[in-house]
Amino acid sequence: MTDSTIYVVLLNWNGWRDTVACLESLFASTGVSLRAIVCDNASSDGSLERIAMWADGELAVEPPGHPRLSRLLLKAPLPLPYATIDRATAEQGNCDPAASLVLIDNGGNLGFAAGNNVGLRFALKQPDMDYVWLLNNDTLVEPACLANMVKCLQGTPAPAVCGSMIHFFDRPEIIQAIGGNRFNRMTGQAACSEGRFAHERAAQDIDSIEQELSYLSGCSVLLPRDFLETVGLMGEDYFLYYEEIDWFTRAGGRYRLRIAPDARLYHREGRSIGSRSYSRAASTLSDFHMFRSRLIYMRKHQLRFLAMCYVDSWLAVAKRLLRGQFRNAWTVGSVLLGRQAFGG
């Protein structure tokens, strides 16, 4: 196991309860030395202050109802040394080296890619950083999750990145994604996540799944320093969605996509913006950003298939109309017609 510190980057936007619960489980991790970086996208709910209160030991975490998830909490060694800095200070890499938790005020709602990039730039400035774990704040992690991902990468001779076994928060025994997704470059549509809705006890051929993956989910991906220095950070022209697809497209197959089958976490999925989940259709805001980012990606990387992407996207509008999702249909149609401002 590496002696260096693993930097864990989480993005927060009006979700301090989720972030605090995630940190509670994260700092109970075993077998690794970690430093958590929370990038806050101008939350209006006092998130940074609340997270600081938790680090001081002044704010308790309300455990989830499911006993499997409750056991992941109430173990963090509080109080934690932390520091609160602004975006400019973060991007210079300046911070108290004793702070196990770094709270960064991004100064605005930068979106997923740009918001996380603030933390990634900070991590790259730190000399003891060999790996960065990009992790969604609405997750709870098993104690050995991170250590098993690091072990997976260290056992891979070729350059590689690592994903994990992502389970539904509301149904912890059901898999949400095994590492990531496949992607249809002709339509610009991502396939259903690998292993989605399978029971955790169902047999999975991890080696075969790794071969099929087009990209790893930004919900949980462990990246070596070399990946960030070679490929670069996430594309900031995406406000939400398609950042990972763009990232791994730019990587051009230079990094093997690995999955650590013994690295488990539990994801609430789309809590802040209303992405499609286990028992919920996508919100209009989610649909707006999904289709907007899809067109941005296709224009950048698959221009020859752009017409096919438009055909497939108009079919998606028709499906929403048939399901009675009229606001969603109007939103997607507006994006396809070039009316970029969200109005739904």
C-alpha positions in Angstrom: 0.0 0.0 0.0 1.3 3.5 -0.8 2.7 5.7 2.0 1.4 8.8 0.2 -1.8 10.6 1.0 -4.9 9.9 -1.1 -6.7 13.2 -1.9 -10.5 12.8 -2.0 -12.4 15.5 -3.9 -16.1 16.1 -3.2 -18.3 18.8 -4.7 -21.1 20.3 -2.5 -24.0 22.4 -3.5 -26.7 22.9 -0.9 -26.1 19.4 0.4 -24.3 19.7 3.7 -26.2 16.8 5.3 -25.1 14.4 2.5 -21.6 15.7 2.6 -21.3 15.4 6.4 -22.6 11.8 6.2 -20.1 11.0 3.4 -17.2 12.5 5.4 -18.3 10.5 8.4 -18.0 7.3 6.5 -14.9 8.4 4.6 -12.8 9.2 7.7 -13.6 5.8 9.0 -11.6 4.3 6.1 -9.0 1.7 6.9 -5.6 1.0 5.4 -5.0 4.4 3.8 -4.0 7.9 4.7 -6.4 10.4 3.2 -7.1 14.1 3.0 -10.6 15.3 2.0 -11.2 18.4 -0.2 -14.8 19.7 -0.2 -15.4 22.3 -3.0 -18.6 24.3 -2.3 -20.4 25.8 -5.3 -21.8 28.9 -3.5 -24.4 27.0 -1.4 -27.1 29.1 0.1 -27.8 26.7 3.0 -24.7 27.5 5.2 -23.0 24.3 4.0 -19.4 25.4 4.8 -20.3 26.5 8.3 -22.3 23.3 9.0 -19.5 21.0 7.7 -17.0 23.0 9.9 -19.3 22.4 12.9 -19.2 18.7 12.2 -15.4 18.7 12.0 -15.4 20.4 15.3 -17.5 17.7 16.8 -20.5 20.0 17.3 -22.9 18.5 14.8 -24.1 15.0 14.9 -24.9 12.9 11.8 -28.4 11.5 11.5 -27.9 7.9 10.6 -29.9 6.4 7.7 -32.7 3.9 8.6 -31.1 0.9 7.0 -28.8 -0.9 9.4 -26.3 -1.7 6.7 -25.7 2.0 6.1 -26.0 3.1 9.7 -22.9 1.0 10.7 -20.8 3.1 8.3 -21.3 6.2 10.4 -20.5 7.5 13.9 -16.9 6.2 13.6 -15.0 9.2 12.4 -12.2 10.5 14.8 -13.6 13.9 15.7 -12.7 16.7 16.0 -10.8 16.9 12.7 -8.2 19.5 11.9 -9.7 21.5 9.0 -9.1 24.7 7.1 -11.4 27.0 5.1 -9.9 28.7 2.0 -11.1 30.6 -1.0 -10.8 29.5 -4.7 -7.7 31.6 -5.4 -5.8 30.3 -2.4 -6.8 26.7 -3.3 -5.6 27.0 -6.9 -2.3 28.2 -5.6 -2.1 25.1 -3.4 -1.8 27.1 -0.2 -3.3 25.5 2.9 -2.3 24.4 6.4 -0.6 21.1 5.8 -2.0 19.7 9.1 -5.6 20.1 7.9 -7.1 16.7 7.2 -10.2 18.4 5.8 -10.0 21.3 3.4 -13.1 23.4 2.7 -12.9 25.5 -0.4 -15.4 28.3 -1.2 -15.6 28.2 -5.0 -17.3 31.6 -5.0 -20.0 30.7 -7.4 -21.9 27.7 -8.8 -19.3 26.5 -11.3 -21.0 23.2 -12.2 -19.7 19.7 -11.7 -16.6 19.8 -13.9 -15.3 23.3 -13.0 -16.3 22.9 -9.4 -14.4 19.7 -8.9 -11.4 21.0 -11.0 -10.8 23.5 -8.2 -10.1 20.6 -5.8 -8.1 18.7 -8.5 -5.9 21.7 -9.0 -5.3 22.0 -5.3 -4.4 18.3 -5.1 -2.0 18.6 -8.0 -0.1 21.3 -6.1 0.5 18.9 -3.1 3.8 17.0 -3.3 2.5 14.0 -1.4 -0.4 13.3 -3.9 -0.1 10.2 -5.9 -3.8 9.5 -6.3 -7.0 11.5 -6.3 -10.4 9.9 -5.6 -13.2 11.8 -7.3 -16.2 11.0 -5.1 -19.8 12.2 -5.1 -20.9 13.8 -1.9 -24.2 11.9 -1.7 -22.4 8.6 -1.0 -21.5 6.4 1.9 -18.4 4.3 1.6 -17.4 1.0 3.1 -14.2 1.3 5.4 -12.1 -0.8 3.0 -13.4 0.8 -0.3 -10.6 3.2 -0.9 -7.8 0.8 0.2 -9.1 -1.8 -2.2 -9.2 0.6 -5.1 -5.6 1.6 -4.4 -4.6 -2.1 -4.2 -6.3 -2.7 -7.5 -4.3 0.0 -9.2 -1.0 -0.9 -7.6 -1.5 -4.5 -8.8 -2.0 -3.3 -12.4 1.3 -3.0 -14.4 -0.1 -0.8 -17.1 -1.3 2.8 -16.6 -4.8 2.5 -15.2 -7.7 4.2 -13.4 -10.1 2.4 -11.0 -13.9 2.4 -10.4 -15.9 0.7 -7.7 -19.1 -1.2 -7.0 -21.8 1.4 -6.7 -25.0 0.4 -4.9 -28.3 2.1 -4.6 -28.6 4.0 -1.3 -32.3 3.2 -0.9 -31.7 -0.5 -1.9 -28.2 -1.3 -0.6 -28.3 -4.9 -1.9 -29.0 -3.7 -5.5 -26.2 -2.6 -7.8 -26.4 0.8 -9.4 -23.3 0.5 -11.5 -20.3 -1.7 -11.8 -17.6 0.9 -12.3 -19.1 2.8 -15.2 -20.9 2.7 -18.6 -20.7 1.8 -22.2 -21.2 4.6 -24.7 -22.7 4.7 -28.2 -20.5 7.2 -30.1 -22.9 7.3 -33.1 -26.0 8.5 -31.1 -24.1 10.1 -28.2 -26.2 8.1 -25.7 -24.7 6.3 -22.7 -26.0 2.8 -22.2 -27.5 1.7 -18.9 -24.8 1.5 -16.3 -23.1 -1.9 -16.2 -24.8 -4.2 -13.7 -27.6 -1.8 -13.0 -30.5 -3.4 -11.0 -28.6 -6.7 -10.5 -28.5 -8.2 -7.0 -25.2 -8.0 -5.3 -25.1 -11.8 -5.0 -25.5 -12.3 -8.7 -22.3 -13.6 -10.4 -20.4 -10.9 -12.3 -17.6 -11.3 -14.7 -15.5 -8.3 -13.8 -12.8 -8.9 -16.4 -15.3 -9.0 -19.2 -17.1 -5.9 -17.9 -13.8 -4.0 -17.8 -13.4 -4.8 -21.5 -16.8 -3.4 -22.3 -16.6 -0.2 -20.4 -16.2 3.1 -22.3 -15.7 5.3 -19.2 -15.8 5.1 -15.4 -18.5 7.0 -13.4 -17.5 10.3 -11.9 -19.4 9.2 -8.8 -16.4 7.2 -7.8 -13.1 7.1 -9.8 -9.6 6.8 -8.5 -7.0 8.5 -10.7 -3.2 8.5 -10.5 -1.4 11.8 -10.7 -0.1 10.9 -14.1 -3.7 10.8 -15.5 -4.4 14.4 -14.5 -1.0 15.6 -15.7 -1.3 13.7 -19.1 -5.0 14.0 -20.0 -5.7 17.2 -18.0 -8.7 18.1 -15.9 -12.4 17.8 -16.8 -13.8 19.9 -19.6 -15.4 22.9 -18.2 -17.7 23.5 -21.1 -20.0 20.9 -19.5 -21.9 22.2 -16.6 -23.3 18.8 -15.7 -23.1 15.3 -17.4 -20.7 14.0 -20.1 -17.6 15.3 -18.2 -16.4 11.7 -17.7 -17.2 10.6 -21.3 -15.2 13.6 -22.6 -12.4 12.8 -20.1 -12.0 9.2 -21.2 -12.4 10.1 -24.8 -9.5 12.5 -24.5 -7.5 9.8 -22.7 -7.7 7.8 -25.9 -7.4 4.4 -24.4 -4.0 5.1 -22.8 -5.3 4.1 -19.4 -6.8 0.7 -18.6 -10.3 0.9 -16.9 -10.2 -1.3 -13.8 -13.0 -2.1 -11.3 -12.2 -3.2 -7.7 -15.0 -5.7 -7.0 -14.4 -5.4 -3.2 -14.7 -1.6 -3.2 -18.3 -0.8 -2.3 -20.2 2.4 -1.7 -23.8 3.5 -1.6 -25.1 6.4 -3.8 -28.3 8.4 -3.5 -28.1 9.3 -7.2 -29.2 12.6 -8.5 -30.3 14.0 -5.2 -29.3 17.6 -5.9 -30.6 18.0 -9.5 -33.1 15.2 -9.9 -31.4 12.7 -12.2 -33.3 9.5 -13.1 -33.0 7.0 -10.2 -34.3 3.7 -9.0 -37.9 4.9 -8.6 -37.8 8.4 -10.1 -38.0 9.9 -13.6 -35.5 12.6 -14.6 -36.4 16.2 -13.7 -36.7 18.9 -16.3 -33.4 20.4 -15.1 -31.6 17.1 -15.4 -33.0 16.6 -18.9 -31.9 20.1 -19.9 -28.3 19.5 -18.9 -28.2 15.9 -20.2 -29.2 16.9 -23.7 -27.2 20.1 -23.8 -24.0 18.3 -22.7 -24.7 15.5 -25.2 -24.7 18.0 -28.1 -21.6 19.7 -26.8 -19.8 16.4 -26.7 -20.9 15.3 -30.1 -19.8 18.6 -31.7 -16.4 18.3 -30.1 -15.7 14.6 -30.6 -18.2 13.0 -33.0 -19.2 15.7 -35.5 -19.8 13.2 -38.3 -22.5 11.5 -36.2 -24.2 14.7 -35.1 -27.3 14.2 -37.4 -27.8 10.7 -35.9 -27.6 12.2 -32.4 -30.3 14.7 -33.3 -32.6 11.9 -34.6 -32.1 9.8 -31.5 -32.7 12.9 -29.3 -36.0 13.8 -31.1 -37.1 10.2 -30.5 -36.4 10.9 -26.8 -38.8 13.9 -27.0 -41.5 11.6 -28.5 -41.1 9.1 -25.7 -41.5 11.8 -23.1 -44.7 13.0 -24.8 -46.1 9.4 -24.8 -45.3 9.1 -21.1 -47.1 12.4 -20.4 -43.9 14.2 -19.4 -44.8 17.3 -21.3 -42.5 19.7 -19.5 -39.5 17.4 -20.0 -40.4 17.0 -23.7 -40.6 20.8 -24.1 -37.3 21.2 -22.3 -35.4 18.7 -24.5 -37.0 20.1 -27.6 -35.9 23.6 -26.7 -32.3 22.4 -26.3 -32.4 20.7 -29.7 -33.7 23.9 -31.3 -30.9 25.9 -29.8 -32.7 27.7 -27.0 -30.1 27.1 -24.3 -31.6 28.9 -21.4 -33.3 26.6 -18.9 -36.9 27.5 -18.5 -38.6 24.4 -17.1 
